[in-house]
Amino acid sequence: MDTSETSETEDFPDFSKGQDGLLPAIAQDVETGEVLMLAYMNRESYEETLRVGRAVYFSRSRGKLWRKGEESGNVQEVDSVYFDCDRDTLLLKVRQIGGAACHRGYRSCFYRRKTPEGLEVVGERVFDPKEVYRK
């Protein structure tokens, strides 16, 4: 591995570039390459992800850490973490445990495709969110 471009300050994402310290984080299936979801991470969620080996994001709507699968059981085991050349976007290669990354019950959050006729559902629902997210 060529580390000639890497300095100590460059081996960590630059959370100062994100709005409110949040950087976009893409979750991708390590085996198939399928893009599962996009979420956000702050420094704390990033560090916890590295420490525990499971995806931890920051929920903008709840204003707190979101340990993926804490309610649904659909956790993401992290295989590897990448960040882009500007250090302001993260890519997590994960193993999706439980079959679905999407809170609407689909394997991927990208289960709809735009067509000239409108949106076409191209994914299959893995679970019923009404059953999983009873509150």
Backbone as a ProteinNet text record, in pm:
[ID]
protein_1_A
[PRIMARY]
MDTSETSETEDFPDFSKGQDGLLPAIAQDVETGEVLMLAYMNRESYEETLRVGRAVYFSRSRGKLWRKGEESGNVQEVDSVYFDCDRDTLLLKVRQIGGAACHRGYRSCFYRRKTPEGLEVVGERVFDPKEVYRK
[TERTIARY]
84.9	0	88.4	59.4	135	83.1	168	128.9	200.7	261	340.2	256.4	125.5	39.8	-24.1	0.1	-68.6	20.1	-32.7	35.1	-52	-1.5	-79	-210	-212.8	-337.6	-435.1	-387.3	-475.5	-533	-499.9	-552.4	-679.2	-746.5	-870.8	-963.5	-1091.8	-1184.4	-1181.7	-1208.3	-1208.2	-1351.7	-1393.3	-1530.5	-1558.9	-1456.1	-1477.1	-1537.5	-1525.8	-1580.7	-1730.7	-1784.6	-1926.8	-2011.4	-2136.6	-2229	-2256.5	-2236.9	-2252.9	-2165	-2051.2	-1958.4	-2002.4	-2100	-2152.3	-2101.3	-2055.6	-2012	-2103.4	-2130.9	-2210.3	-2133.1	-2206.4	-2147.6	-2232.2	-2170.3	-2237.3	-2210.3	-2315.6	-2299.6	-2316.3	-2217	-2215.3	-2192.1	-2267.5	-2250.1	-2111	-2033.2	-1895.3	-1887.9	-1987.8	-1986.3	-2037.1	-2149.5	-2215.4	-2185.3	-2139.8	-2117.6	-2243.9	-2357.8	-2484	-2477.6	-2521	-2529.1	-2655.1	-2637.5	-2748.9	-2816	-2737.5	-2796.1	-2693.6	-2743.6	-2661.4	-2708.2	-2614.2	-2645.4	-2537.8	-2529.8	-2430.1	-2355.5	-2230	-2146.7	-2081.8	-2069.1	-1985.7	-1863.5	-1776.8	-1653.3	-1685.2	-1781.2	-1814.4	-1867	-1957.2	-2011.3	-1903.8	-1815.8	-1705.3	-1613.2	-1574.8	-1484.7	-1548.6	-1678.6	-1747.2	-1756.5	-1783	-1787.9	-1656.2	-1545.5	-1413.9	-1389.7	-1434.6	-1410.8	-1493	-1621	-1708.6	-1724.1	-1686.4	-1696	-1835	-1925.5	-2062.5	-2092.6	-2177	-2206	-2284.3	-2232.5	-2297.9	-2302.1	-2420.4	-2438.5	-2488.5	-2504.4	-2566.4	-2701.3	-2806.7	-2941.9	-2969.3	-2985.6	-3015.7	-3154.4	-3250	-3386.8	-3398.1	-3322.5	-3326.6	-3222.2	-3119.9	-3013.9	-2924.9	-2903.5	-2820.5	-2761.6	-2670.2	-2611.6	-2719.4	-2701.6	-2795.3	-2713.2	-2726.3	-2657.5	-2742.7	-2699.6	-2779.5	-2825.9	-2956.9	-3015.3	-3055.2	-3040.8	-3072.3	-3220	-3308	-3450.5	-3488.9	-3438	-3481.2	-3401.8	-3281	-3193.5	-3114.5	-3137.4	-3068.5	-2939.2	-2839.1	-2712.8	-2621.3	-2521.9	-2420.6	-2285.3	-2230.4	-2094.3	-1999.4	-1906.7	-1817.5	-1696.1	-1676	-1560.2	-1442.7	-1471.3	-1366.3	-1427.7	-1343.8	-1386.4	-1292.1	-1350.9	-1275.6	-1323.2	-1238.6	-1287.5	-1222.6	-1289.7	-1247.1	-1125.6	-1075.7	-952.5	-962.9	-1081.8	-1100.8	-1129	-1141.7	-1168.3	-1301.7	-1399.7	-1528.9	-1647.2	-1620.6	-1724.7	-1670.1	-1751.6	-1710.2	-1780.2	-1711.5	-1767.6	-1741.9	-1850.3	-1838.9	-1876.8	-1786.9	-1818.8	-1863.3	-1987.5	-2052.1	-2110.9	-2136.1	-2219	-2351.3	-2456.4	-2589.2	-2649.6	-2661.9	-2718.6	-2867.6	-2951.5	-3095.8	-3167.2	-3093.2	-3155	-3191.7	-3213	-3260.5	-3183.4	-3144	-3080.7	-3183	-3290.1	-3389.2	-3495.6	-3528.7	-3630.4	-3770.7	-3784.9	-3913.4	-3921.6	-3820	-3824	-3754.9	-3689.1	-3619.2	-3471.6	-3409	-3266.6	-3185.2	-3215.5	-3146.3	-3245.4	-3198.7	-3282.6	-3308.7	-3229.3	-3242.8	-3323.5	-3447.6	-3533.9	-3628.9	-3619.3	-3705.2	-3619	-3665.7	-3594.6	-3686.4	-3629.1	-3702.2	-3714.2	-3834.5	-3861	-3942.4	-3957	-4040.9	-4185.6	-4230.2	-4367.7	-4380.4	-4270.9	-4272.9	-4177.6	-4200.1	-4113.1	-4154.5	-4056.3	-4077.8	-4007.4	-4080.3	-4020.3	-3944.4	-3814.2	-3730.5	-3675.8	-3705	-3659.8	-3776.2	-3743.9	-3846	-3838.6	-3955.8	-3961.6	-3922.3	-3830.3	-3779.5	-3860.4	-3908.3	-3990	-4093.8	-4195.6	-4300.7	-4260.5	-4236.7	-4191.4	-4293.1	-4421.1	-4521.9	-4501.6	-4454	-4430.2	-4299.1	-4199.2	-4066.4	-4055.8	-4118.1	-4102.3	-4225.8	-4282.5	-4395.6	-4345.5	-4417.5	-4371.6	-4476.1
-119	0	123.8	215.4	339.9	437.9	474.6	570.7	703.1	723.2	844.2	971.6	961.5	1080.7	1100.7	1010.8	1014.9	1075.2	1174.2	1227.7	1195	1219.5	1189.2	1265.8	1387.1	1465.4	1419.1	1346.2	1302.1	1163.4	1096.2	961.7	960.3	1074	1088.6	1178.6	1147.5	1235.6	1377.2	1475	1614.9	1658	1635.9	1667.3	1817.1	1899.4	2044.3	2085.8	2001.5	2033.3	2007.6	1932.6	1898.5	2001.8	2011	2101.1	2045.7	2126.6	2086.9	1967.5	1953.2	1845.1	1709.5	1707.8	1582.4	1560.8	1439.3	1402	1293.1	1295.8	1188	1056.6	950.2	816.4	720.6	661.2	567.2	426.7	345.5	205.1	121.6	37.7	-45.5	-190.4	-281.8	-423.7	-467.9	-523.3	-560.7	-672.6	-759.3	-871.6	-834	-761.7	-736.3	-599.2	-506.5	-369.6	-285	-343.1	-268.8	-155.1	-36.7	76	57	51.4	23	148.4	248.3	367.4	479.1	597.2	712.9	766.3	790.2	847.1	950.2	994.2	1093.3	1044.4	1085.7	1052	1178.4	1182.9	1284.2	1212.7	1286.1	1226.7	1113.8	1135.7	1036.2	906.5	917.9	797.2	724.4	800.9	742	662.7	723	656.7	531.9	539.9	422.5	312	349.4	251.4	175.5	247.4	183	93.4	139.3	66.5	-62.8	-58.1	-174.6	-260.4	-207.4	-286	-296.6	-214.3	-206	-59.8	-37.6	99	176.2	293.4	388.5	520.2	575.4	700.1	807.1	928.4	1034.9	1064.3	1050.2	1077.5	1226.7	1288.6	1432.8	1459.5	1371	1394.1	1376.5	1283.9	1260.8	1341.3	1388.2	1466	1385.1	1256.6	1171.6	1057.9	983.2	868.1	766.1	700.5	598.1	473.5	378.1	250.3	165.3	155.5	90.2	-46.7	-67.7	-194.8	-203.9	-94.2	-101.1	-131.4	-93.6	-126.4	-245.9	-250.5	-351.2	-481.1	-475.7	-592.6	-604	-513.1	-514.2	-433.4	-494.2	-425.2	-433.8	-347.5	-348.8	-375.2	-492	-523	-458.5	-379.9	-302.9	-386.2	-401.9	-472.4	-376	-258.5	-159.5	-20.7	78.4	218.6	292.8	371	454.2	598	691.5	827.7	885.1	983.7	1038.1	1128.8	1176.8	1255.8	1384.3	1441.2	1562.7	1532.1	1404.4	1357.6	1409.4	1430.9	1483	1394.4	1272.9	1174.2	1036.9	959.4	827	718.1	606.4	487.6	370.4	308.5	191.1	69.1	-26.6	-153.9	-245.4	-292.9	-361.2	-495.8	-575.1	-694.9	-660.6	-659	-624.6	-748	-744.2	-855	-827.4	-925.3	-908.6	-878.3	-859	-849.2	-712.6	-613.8	-484.3	-369.1	-274.4	-151.9	-41	-46.9	60.9	47.4	158	155.7	128.7	133.4	98.5	-49.9	-124.9	-269.4	-325.7	-242.5	-288.4	-312.2	-398.5	-425.5	-297.7	-217.7	-91.4	23.5	137.3	257.2	303.9	254.9	292.7	186.3	168.7	64.3	116.4	245.9	305.4	365.6	347.4	401.9	502.4	615.5	718.6	675.6	675.3	644.1	758.1	764.9	869	863.8	745.8	730.8	761.9	776.9	801.3	707.8	686.4	598.8	453.5	367.9	224.2	157	75.8	0.8	-116.2	-121.8	-227.1	-321	-293.6	-378.6	-453.1	-558.9	-633.8	-600.2	-586.6	-558.2	-684	-666.3	-776.5	-792.2	-680.5	-686.2	-575.6	-591.5	-491.8	-395.6	-269.5	-174.3	-155.4	-173.1	-158.4	-263.3	-380.1	-487.9	-467.2	-414.3	-399.6	-276.7	-166.6	-41.2	-3.5	-97.3	-66.4	20.9	126.6	216.7	231.9
0	0	0	-88.5	-98.2	6.2	100.1	203.8	185.3	69	47.4	54	27.7	32.4	169.1	262	390.7	498.3	565.7	683.5	803.6	921.9	1041.6	1045.9	995.6	998.7	891.4	792.3	684.2	705.6	813.8	832.7	917.3	922.4	998.1	917.7	911	837.6	894.4	809.2	851.2	881.3	1004.2	1044.1	1044.6	1040.4	1034.8	900.3	799	666.5	656.8	749.3	744	815.5	773.1	841.2	981	1081.5	1221.4	1257.3	1189.7	1219	1166.2	1075.9	1021.1	879	852	718.4	663.4	533	473.5	481	508.3	518	434.7	334.7	246.6	297.9	310.8	348	222.1	194.5	73.9	114.9	54.2	82	36.1	126.1	95.6	-7.5	-13.3	-106.5	-244.8	-251.6	-380.4	-438.7	-354.6	-399.6	-400.8	-363.6	-362.2	-259.8	-302.2	-209.5	-126.2	5.2	94.9	148.5	181.8	243	251.2	280.5	310.9	445.4	532.7	663.7	693.9	817.9	857.8	980.4	988.3	1104	1158	1289	1351.8	1409.9	1470.7	1524.6	1622.9	1709.8	1811.5	1748.5	1650.8	1587.5	1507.1	1442.7	1367.4	1460.1	1571.2	1664.5	1725.5	1757.6	1812.4	1707.1	1583.2	1474.9	1466.1	1468.9	1462.7	1583.6	1699.9	1824	1831.9	1791.2	1810	1684.4	1567.6	1445.2	1386.7	1434.7	1381.9	1352.5	1251	1208.1	1313.9	1343.2	1433	1357.9	1344.2	1272	1368	1316.5	1394	1330.3	1407.2	1358	1366.5	1250.5	1249.2	1304.2	1278	1325.5	1476.5	1533.8	1678.7	1754.9	1682.6	1745.4	1837.6	1803.6	1889.2	1806.9	1870.2	1803.5	1771.3	1656.6	1610	1581.8	1667.1	1650	1557.8	1432.5	1328.8	1376.4	1372.1	1412.2	1557.5	1634.5	1776.9	1801	1708.4	1721.1	1635.3	1513.5	1416.3	1422.6	1475.8	1472.5	1343.3	1248.7	1119.3	1129	1190.5	1215.3	1093.6	1093.4	987.7	1051.4	1021.4	1064.6	965.4	1015.5	929.5	892	762.5	709.4	692.1	634.5	612.4	599.8	624.6	618.7	525.3	436.5	343.2	358.9	322.1	303.4	179.7	122.4	-6.2	9.4	-104.6	-107.3	-26.1	-12.9	66.7	213.6	245.7	382.2	435.9	344.3	389.8	351.3	305.8	277.8	315.5	384.8	430.7	350.5	335	271.7	365.5	411.1	496.2	414.5	405.5	341.3	454	442.9	554.9	514.7	616.2	602.5	669.1	589.2	640.2	705.8	837.1	913.4	933.4	901.7	918.8	789.2	682.7	550.9	500.6	587.3	539.9	602.9	519.9	568.9	584.3	506.7	500.6	609.4	673.1	777.7	721.9	590	527.4	493.2	533.9	519.7	397.5	319.4	199.9	230.3	150.2	168.4	155.4	53.9	29.1	37.4	82.9	81.6	-61.7	-154.2	-294.7	-368.2	-324.8	-379.8	-487.7	-519.5	-623	-733.2	-855.6	-970.6	-1040.1	-1078.9	-1152.8	-1297.9	-1349.8	-1490	-1549.6	-1681.7	-1742.1	-1691.6	-1650.4	-1600.2	-1451	-1382.8	-1238.4	-1167.2	-1038.4	-960.5	-976.7	-991.5	-1002.3	-885	-810	-700.1	-760.6	-733.7	-790.3	-682.7	-557.3	-447.8	-386.5	-315	-243.8	-95.6	-36	107.2	184.4	279.1	360.3	488.4	542.5	663.8	661.6	746.2	759.8	870.9	836.3	939.1	1052.1	1026.1	1132.7	1240.7	1200.8	1297.2	1373.7	1306.4	1365.3	1455	1412.8	1485.1	1565.4	1635.1	1723.8	1837	1865.8	1972.8	2078.1
[MASK]
+++++++++++++++++++++++++++++++++++++++++++++++++++++++++++++++++++++++++++++++++++++++++++++++++++++++++++++++++++++++++++++++++++++++

